[in-house]
């Protein structure tokens, strides 16, 4: 049987990883507990079920041909004990006692155990590249009636939607996984093909395809150049470069749950999509947070946010691997009016959608398809260093199905998606909606952003101020 090679984009994620910048996604789920042994029972169930999922038993290994490529193969020594871990509750409580002030600021109750404090160091630790690239950590919860599970999946294994589909296989039996419906604005007519691409598509066969691919790559490269250098980016969004041979970096994690009804109130009053509002809240929270720190507010267009976009067909099975492109959007931090910030975000996203996910500076992921596997192997470190030149902050949305997940009868109450940090960047923001609640997951370089909980508080304050504005 011929090996299943990693796709070019999956291979790129595998090659750009370093000890200081691991390339795994995460999801922190908080579940109800029906007794003191609920966490231990959940860990046992996860270990039992992962053994029955082929997608979680595969590892990545280098192959001879093509040179520089890598492929999937079953791990002959697969052992669930190397992937599912039950944390020591006493150790978690000691660690969280040192973070009470941050936990309070992020929305946890006084004296509560905050699983986000434990999630930070775990997100900083790279996955073992000789084994199937995923882990599940069962942690103490924010109260005696709860526990938490942190899932880690390497980005080469799946994008956010694919990782959720894999994780869903570990929960109690559910209907087939399908993402929740995206909230969209009015339908737009599909623009007629125009420019050189339209003429090239009339050329015959492989030649037309090759020329079109080259034209697309050149167009994306030109868009990246036009997007501008990272000038005027707030210092808080920049992390120090690790030295040669640097070990694992430091990470902090914060999370915030907001009422979806309040987000929809803003959307109905001001227009746009739910995603437009969620991005505008990020922009306003960053502005508020910088002001509270005493940092100067950026002038001009603002920092560049990379907004990943799924290229999966609607209704298609999530599956493993990555099907991603992206939009590049300037966050209007210089704008002091929340409604005008939302209008600026909406206008920028409308321009991106009109161009489509295969065009523009945010579509850099598509360039991976034009690189030989050896180029990914040799150029991975250079690509990782170039992330700072391409965008300043990652803001990603992960759609969740309209289901209630349970594990051994314990109900999932909250789900905080966690994104990887690119080299030189201090902050990544992911957002999902589950059971009528919007969950923001914040991941930061702990050295560059020691006050991540304050940013979570700024998100809450920004929503409250926006609701007052439109009420």
C-alpha positions in Angstrom: 0.0 0.0 0.0 1.4 3.4 -1.0 1.9 5.8 1.9 -0.5 8.7 2.5 1.6 11.8 2.0 0.9 15.0 3.9 -0.7 17.7 1.8 1.6 20.7 1.0 -0.1 22.8 3.6 0.0 20.1 6.3 3.7 19.6 5.5 4.3 23.3 5.9 2.7 23.3 9.3 4.9 20.3 10.3 8.1 21.8 9.0 7.8 25.3 10.5 7.4 24.1 14.1 10.1 24.7 16.6 10.5 24.0 20.3 9.8 27.7 21.1 6.8 27.8 18.7 4.8 24.6 18.7 2.2 24.3 16.0 -0.7 22.7 17.8 -4.3 23.8 18.2 -6.1 23.4 21.5 -9.6 23.3 22.9 -10.3 23.7 26.6 -13.6 22.1 27.5 -15.2 22.6 31.0 -17.6 19.8 31.9 -20.0 19.1 34.8 -19.0 16.5 37.3 -21.5 14.2 38.9 -19.1 13.0 41.6 -15.5 13.2 42.9 -14.4 10.5 40.5 -15.8 12.1 37.4 -12.5 13.3 36.1 -10.8 9.9 36.6 -13.7 8.2 34.8 -13.4 10.7 31.9 -9.7 10.0 31.5 -10.4 6.3 31.4 -13.1 6.7 28.8 -10.8 8.9 26.6 -8.0 6.3 26.8 -10.4 3.5 25.9 -12.0 5.4 23.0 -8.9 6.8 21.4 -7.7 3.3 20.8 -10.6 2.7 18.5 -10.2 5.8 16.3 -7.7 5.2 13.4 -7.2 8.9 12.9 -5.7 9.2 16.4 -3.4 6.2 16.0 -1.3 7.6 13.1 2.1 9.2 13.3 4.1 11.3 10.8 7.4 10.1 9.4 9.8 11.2 6.7 9.9 9.4 3.4 12.6 8.9 0.8 10.6 10.1 -2.2 9.7 12.7 -3.0 12.7 14.2 -1.2 11.5 16.3 1.8 8.1 14.8 2.0 6.4 13.1 5.0 3.6 10.6 5.3 1.1 9.1 7.7 1.5 5.6 9.0 -0.1 3.6 11.9 1.9 3.8 15.1 2.8 0.2 15.9 3.5 1.1 19.5 0.4 3.1 20.1 -0.3 3.4 23.8 -3.2 5.6 25.1 -1.2 6.3 28.3 1.2 8.4 26.2 -1.7 10.6 25.0 -4.3 10.8 27.8 -3.2 12.3 31.1 -5.0 12.8 34.4 -3.6 15.8 36.2 -2.8 15.8 39.9 -5.7 17.9 41.4 -3.6 18.9 44.4 -0.8 20.1 42.1 -3.3 22.0 40.0 -4.7 23.7 43.1 -1.3 24.8 44.2 -0.5 26.2 40.8 -3.8 28.0 40.6 -3.4 29.6 44.0 -0.5 31.6 42.6 -2.8 32.9 39.8 -5.9 33.9 41.8 -5.7 37.6 40.9 -5.5 36.8 37.2 -8.3 34.3 37.5 -10.5 36.8 39.1 -9.8 39.4 36.4 -10.6 36.8 33.7 -14.0 36.0 35.2 -13.3 33.1 37.6 -14.8 33.3 41.1 -12.6 34.1 44.1 -10.7 31.1 45.2 -11.8 29.0 42.2 -9.5 26.6 40.5 -8.9 27.9 37.0 -8.0 25.2 34.5 -6.7 28.0 32.2 -3.7 28.4 34.5 -2.7 24.8 33.9 -3.5 25.0 30.2 -0.8 27.7 29.6 2.3 25.5 30.4 0.7 22.6 28.6 0.1 24.7 25.4 3.8 25.7 25.6 5.0 22.1 25.5 5.5 20.7 22.0 3.9 17.4 21.1 6.1 14.3 20.7 6.8 14.2 17.0 7.6 10.5 17.1 4.1 9.6 18.1 0.6 10.5 16.9 0.5 14.3 17.3 -2.2 14.8 19.8 -2.8 14.8 23.6 -5.7 15.1 26.0 -5.2 16.4 29.6 -8.0 16.0 32.2 -7.7 18.8 34.7 -9.4 20.1 37.8 -12.3 22.4 37.0 -13.3 25.8 38.2 -15.5 24.3 41.0 -16.2 21.1 42.8 -19.0 20.3 40.4 -16.8 20.4 37.3 -13.6 19.3 35.6 -11.8 20.3 32.4 -10.2 18.6 29.4 -7.5 20.2 27.3 -7.2 18.7 23.8 -4.1 19.4 21.8 -3.9 18.5 18.1 -1.0 19.3 15.8 -2.0 21.6 13.0 -0.6 19.1 10.5 -3.2 16.6 11.8 -6.2 18.9 11.2 -7.4 22.5 11.1 -9.8 23.7 13.7 -12.9 22.1 12.2 -11.1 18.8 11.6 -9.7 18.7 15.1 -13.2 19.2 16.5 -14.4 16.3 14.4 -11.7 14.1 15.8 -12.4 15.2 19.3 -16.1 14.5 18.8 -15.2 10.8 18.3 -14.0 10.7 21.9 -17.2 12.0 23.4 -20.4 10.0 24.0 -22.2 8.9 20.8 -23.4 11.8 18.7 -25.1 12.2 15.4 -22.6 12.7 12.5 -20.5 15.8 13.1 -21.4 18.9 11.1 -20.5 22.5 11.9 -23.1 24.9 13.0 -24.6 27.2 10.3 -22.5 30.3 9.6 -24.3 33.6 10.1 -24.0 35.5 6.9 -25.2 38.7 5.4 -27.3 39.1 2.3 -26.5 36.8 -0.5 -24.1 38.2 -3.1 -24.1 37.5 -6.8 -21.0 35.6 -7.8 -18.8 38.0 -9.8 -18.1 37.0 -13.4 -14.5 35.9 -14.0 -12.3 38.7 -15.0 -8.7 39.5 -15.7 -6.0 37.3 -17.1 -7.3 34.2 -15.2 -10.5 34.2 -17.2 -8.6 34.0 -20.5 -6.2 31.4 -19.2 -9.0 29.1 -18.2 -9.9 28.9 -21.8 -6.5 27.4 -22.7 -6.3 23.6 -23.0 -5.6 21.2 -20.2 -2.6 21.0 -18.0 -0.9 24.0 -19.5 -3.8 26.3 -18.6 -3.8 24.9 -15.0 -0.1 25.4 -14.6 -0.2 29.0 -15.9 -3.2 29.8 -13.9 -1.5 28.4 -10.7 1.5 30.6 -11.4 -0.7 33.6 -12.0 -2.5 33.0 -8.7 0.8 32.7 -6.8 2.1 36.0 -8.3 -1.2 37.7 -7.5 -1.1 36.6 -3.9 2.6 37.6 -3.6 1.8 41.1 -5.0 -1.1 41.4 -2.5 1.2 40.6 0.3 3.6 43.3 -0.8 0.8 45.8 -1.1 -0.4 44.9 2.4 2.6 46.7 3.8 5.2 46.1 6.4 4.4 45.8 10.2 4.8 49.5 10.9 3.1 51.1 13.9 2.2 47.8 15.4 1.7 48.1 19.2 4.6 46.8 21.2 2.2 44.5 23.1 1.6 42.5 20.0 5.3 41.7 19.5 7.2 39.0 21.3 11.0 38.8 21.6 12.8 36.5 19.2 14.1 33.4 20.8 17.8 32.8 20.6 19.4 29.9 18.7 18.5 26.5 20.2 15.9 28.0 22.4 13.7 25.5 24.3 10.0 25.6 24.9 8.6 29.1 25.2 6.1 30.3 27.8 2.4 30.5 27.3 -0.5 31.9 29.2 -4.2 31.1 28.5 -7.3 33.1 29.3 -10.9 32.6 28.3 -14.1 34.6 28.3 -17.7 33.6 27.9 -20.2 36.2 26.4 -23.9 36.0 25.8 -24.7 35.4 22.1 -28.0 37.2 22.5 -26.0 40.4 23.3 -23.8 39.9 20.3 -26.9 39.5 18.1 -28.4 42.6 19.6 -25.4 44.5 18.2 -25.6 42.8 14.9 -29.3 43.6 14.4 -28.8 47.2 15.4 -25.7 47.9 13.4 -25.7 45.4 10.6 -23.1 43.0 9.3 -22.6 39.4 10.5 -22.0 37.9 13.9 -18.3 37.4 12.9 -18.0 41.1 12.0 -19.2 41.9 15.5 -16.8 39.4 17.2 -13.9 40.9 15.3 -14.9 44.4 16.1 -15.1 43.5 19.8 -11.5 42.2 19.5 -10.4 45.6 18.0 -12.2 47.5 20.7 -10.8 45.3 23.5 -7.3 45.7 22.2 -7.7 49.5 22.1 -9.2 49.5 25.6 -6.4 47.2 26.9 -3.6 49.3 25.4 -5.1 52.4 27.0 -5.3 50.7 30.4 -1.6 49.7 30.1 -0.6 53.3 29.3 0.6 52.2 25.8 0.3 54.6 22.9 -2.6 53.8 20.6 -1.5 53.0 17.0 -2.3 55.5 14.3 -3.3 54.8 10.8 -4.9 51.7 9.5 -4.0 49.5 12.5 -2.4 46.0 13.0 -3.1 43.3 10.4 -5.3 40.4 11.6 -5.1 37.1 9.7 -8.6 35.7 9.6 -8.4 32.0 8.5 -11.2 30.8 6.1 -12.2 27.2 5.6 -12.1 26.0 2.0 -14.3 22.9 2.8 -17.5 22.7 0.8 -20.7 23.3 2.8 -22.0 20.0 4.1 -18.8 18.1 3.5 -17.4 15.9 6.2 -14.8 17.7 8.3 -12.1 15.0 7.9 -8.4 15.3 8.8 -5.9 17.7 7.2 -6.1 21.4 6.5 -8.4 23.1 4.0 -7.6 26.7 4.7 -7.1 30.0 3.2 -7.4 33.4 4.9 -8.4 37.1 4.8 -6.1 39.9 5.9 -7.9 42.7 7.8 -6.7 45.9 9.4 -8.1 46.3 12.9 -9.2 49.9 13.3 -7.6 50.5 16.7 -7.3 54.3 16.1 -11.1 54.7 15.8 -12.6 55.7 19.2 -16.3 55.1 18.2 -17.4 51.4 18.5 -20.0 51.7 15.7 -17.4 53.2 13.3 -15.0 50.4 14.3 -17.7 47.9 13.4 -18.4 49.6 10.1 -14.7 49.6 9.2 -14.5 45.9 10.1 -17.6 45.1 8.1 -16.3 47.0 5.0 -13.0 45.3 5.2 -14.6 41.8 5.5 -17.0 42.6 2.6 -14.0 43.5 0.4 -12.3 40.2 1.3 -15.4 38.2 0.7 -16.0 39.8 -2.7 -12.5 39.0 -3.7 -12.8 35.4 -2.4 -10.5 33.2 -0.3 -8.2 32.4 -3.2 -7.1 36.1 -3.7 -5.5 38.7 -1.5 -2.7 38.8 1.0 -4.5 36.6 3.4 -4.4 33.7 1.0 -0.8 33.0 1.7 -1.6 29.4 2.8 -2.4 28.6 -0.8 1.2 29.3 -1.8 2.2 26.0 0.1 0.8 24.1 -2.9 3.4 25.6 -5.2 6.4 24.6 -3.0 8.3 21.3 -3.5 8.5 19.1 -0.4 12.2 19.7 -0.2 11.5 23.4 -0.2 9.2 23.0 2.9 11.9 21.0 4.6 14.7 23.4 4.0 12.7 26.6 4.1 10.5 25.8 7.1 12.5 27.9 9.6 12.6 30.9 7.1 8.8 30.7 6.6 8.3 30.6 10.4 10.4 33.8 10.8 8.5 35.5 8.0 5.1 35.3 9.8 5.8 38.7 11.4 6.1 40.2 7.9 2.7 38.7 6.8 0.4 39.6 9.7 0.4 40.9 13.3 -2.3 38.9 15.1 -4.3 35.8 14.4 -8.1 36.0 15.0 -9.9 32.8 14.1 -13.4 31.5 14.4 -14.2 27.8 14.9 -17.8 26.8 14.1 -19.3 24.3 16.5 -22.2 22.0 15.8 -25.6 22.7 17.5 -25.2 19.7 19.7 -24.7 19.2 23.4 -21.5 17.1 24.0 -21.2 14.7 26.9 -18.4 12.5 28.2 -19.4 9.6 30.3 -22.6 11.5 31.1 -20.8 14.7 32.1 -22.1 17.6 30.0 -19.7 20.0 28.2 -20.6 23.4 29.6 -17.9 25.6 27.9 -15.5 25.2 25.0 -12.6 27.6 24.6 -10.7 27.2 21.3 -6.9 27.9 21.5 -4.7 28.8 18.5 -0.9 28.5 18.0 1.4 31.5 18.2 3.5 32.4 15.3 7.2 33.4 15.8 7.5 37.0 16.9 3.9 37.4 17.8 2.6 37.7 21.3 -1.1 37.0 21.0 -3.6 34.7 19.2 -7.4 34.9 19.6 -9.8 32.1 18.7 -13.6 32.2 19.2 -16.4 29.7 19.0 -20.1 29.6 19.8 -21.6 26.8 21.9 -25.0 26.5 23.5 -25.9 30.2 23.0 -22.6 31.4 24.4 -19.6 33.0 22.6 -16.3 31.6 24.0 -13.1 33.6 23.4 -9.9 31.6 23.9 -6.8 33.8 24.3 -3.2 32.4 24.0 -0.2 34.7 24.7 3.5 34.6 25.1 3.6 34.8 28.8 6.8 36.9 28.9 5.5 39.5 26.4 1.9 39.6 27.8 2.0 39.2 31.6 -1.5 40.7 31.9 -3.5 38.5 29.6 -6.4 38.4 32.0 -6.8 42.1 31.7 -7.4 41.7 28.0 -10.2 39.2 28.7 -11.6 41.8 31.1 -11.4 44.4 28.3 -13.4 42.2 26.0 -16.1 42.0 28.6 -16.1 45.8 29.1 -16.1 46.3 25.3 -19.3 44.2 24.9 -21.0 46.0 27.7 -20.2 49.4 26.3 -21.3 48.3 22.8 -24.6 47.0 24.1 -25.2 50.4 25.8 -24.4 52.1 22.6 -27.0 50.3 20.6 -29.7 49.9 23.3 
